[in-house]
């Protein structure tokens, strides 16, 4: 009787162990994390905007239209995908450079204001993937973070200035799995950097008016994901 009870008890323990292993294996499979690195190139088409110029000494302010030339940029990042839910979380660094064309007031004269504009952003992105074929998926995403625009005014003697401001972006496109560890993608990105403010000095200590503007970009993007 004792041997029979012991056998039944061992059998129950065996079954519990098997069920535990099956459950843990299913849980790990469902919540396994796929990590990746990302690189991309962007053709950036900035929107024209107005620059607000405020003179703290005179109390006057006015706006000047600014036309942006085409920009080129790139991004590097890394992220993680949760196969049980078609969601990716990503950290990304984006940089792009271009030139502006406008007039500006430098002290009491109008100077050549051809500017080199550099912008670097650090973003936290969330993507949703919609699989439409075994090797293809549509994606959409949102990102928030911070930007450090830098404005270099050439041929005017102005010093470089930069600011630190919030930024957000939206993304959409399509991705294709070339091989299990490599995915290529192409899509659209809209980036908005708000409330950029510069204060610079003109020549030796002369104060130039405060400059305020926004930066909104439309971009075409192509890139690659390397999965681990």
N, C-alpha and C positions, 0 to 999 in steps of 0.2 A: 504493500500500500504506500509505503514511504517512497519506494523507487518510482512508482507510478506518478505520485504527486510531484516528485522532483523532476520527472521527465516533462510533465505538463507545464511546470513552472519554467523550465529551460526553453520549451517550445514557445511559450508566450514571450519570453525575453528575446528570443531569436526573431520572432515576428516584429516586435517593437523595434529592434535594431534595424531590420531590413526596411521597415516603413520610415524610420528616421533617416536612413541613408538616402532612400528615394526622395523624401521630402527635401532634404538639404541639397541634393543634386538638382532637383527641379527649381528650388529657390535660387541657387547660384546661377543656374542657366538663365532663369528669367531676369535676374538682376545683374548679370555680368556686365562689366564696364569695358567698352572699347575705346582706347585712347588714340589720339591722332595729333599730328603736327600739320600746320597749314601754311602755305605761301601763296600770294596772289599778286597780280599786276593790275593797275587801274588806269583807265583814261578818264580824267575828271573834267567835267564841264561845269564850272562855277556859274551861279546865277549872278547877274549884275545887281548891285545894291547901292544904297546911298551911304556915304560916310558923314556922320555928324561931327562937326568941328565946333568946340566950345572954347572960347578965350576966357580964362579965369580972371584976367586983369581987367578987360573991358566989359565983361559980362555979356558979350555978343556970341551968337551961335548961328550956324548956317549949315546947309547940306550940300554935298557935291556928289554927283553920280560917279560911280566907279565901274569901269568895264574890265572884266577879268579875261585874260588869255587862257588858253587851254592848259591844264595841269596834267602831270603824270605822277603816279604814286605807286606804292606797294604796301603790302601788309605781311606780317608774320604772326603766328599764333599757335595755340594748342587747345585741345578740348577733349571732351569725353562724351560718348554716346551711350544711351541706355536702350538696348534693343527691345525690352519689354514695352517701352513707350517711345514713339519716334521723336525723341527730344535730344538735342545736343546743347551742352553748356561749353562756352568758349571764352578764353581770354585772348585779346588781340592788341597788337601795336600797329598803327597805321601812320604812314608818312606820305605827304605829297607836297610838290613845289610848283610854283608858277609865277606869273607876273601880272601886275595890274597896270591899267592906263587911266590916268586922271590928272586933274590939276589940283594943287594944294597951296595953302598959304604958309609960307615959312617966314616968320617975323612979319616984316612989312612988304615982302616981295613974293611974287609967284615963282616957284621953282619947278624944275623938272621933277616930276613925282613918279617916275617909272620905278616900280617897287618889285622886289623879289619877296614873295610871300611863301613862307614855310609853315606847315601845320603838322604837328604830331599829336595823335590821340592814343589814349589807353582805354580800351573798351571791354566791357563784360557783355557778351552776347548770348542770346537764347535762340535756338533754331528749332523749327518743326519740319520734319521730312515726311513727304507723302510719296510712298513707293508706288510707281505706275508700271514697273516692269522689274524682273529679277535683277537687272543691271542699271536701272534708272530711277530717279526720284526727283520730284519738285521740292524746293525748300523755300521757307520764308523765315525771317528772323527780325529781332529787335535788339538794339544795343544801347547801353548808357555808359557814360564814363567822363573823362576829362580831356581837354585839348590844351595845347600850348602853341598858339599862333605866334609867329615871329615875322616882323616886318622890317625889311632892309631897304631903306630909301637911298638909291644911288644918285650920284652927281648933285647932291644937295648938302653934304656935310652932316647929315643927321645920323645920330647913333642908332644902332639896332635896339629894338625894344620888343619885349614879349609879354604875354599875359597868360593867366591860368583860369580857364573857364569851363563850365559844364558843356557836354555835347551828347547828342543822341543820334541814332541812325536806324534805318530800316533796310532790309535786304530781301531779295527774291531772285530765284533762278532755278536752274536744273543741274543735276549732278549725274555723272556716269561712272560706274565701277569698271575700270579697265582690267584690273586683276583684283583678287581679294584684298590686297594690301594697298592699292592705289586707286584713288578716285579723282577725276577731274571735274571741274564745275565752271559755269559761266552764268553771269547774272547782272542784276541792277542793284545799285546801292545809293541811298539818299542820306547824306550827312549834314547835320545842322549844328553849327557852333554859334552860340548866342552871346550877345552883350560883350563883345571884345572891346577892350579899352586900352589905348596907348597914351603914354605921356612921354614926350621926348624933349631933348634939349637941342637948340639950334646954335651951332657954333659954340663959342665959349660961354656957356651959362645963360644965353638968351632963351627964355621960355617959349616953347611952341604950344599952341592950343591943344587941349585934350582931344583925342580922336576916338570916336565910338563907331562900331559897325557890327554887322552880323556876317556870317559866312555860311552859305548853303550850297551844297554840291550835289550834282547828279553824276554818277559814275557807271561806266561799263567795266566789268571785272571778270577776269579769268584766273583760275588757280588750280591748286592740287592739294589733296589730302593724302597723307601717308599714315596708314593705320598700324597699330601695334596690338 
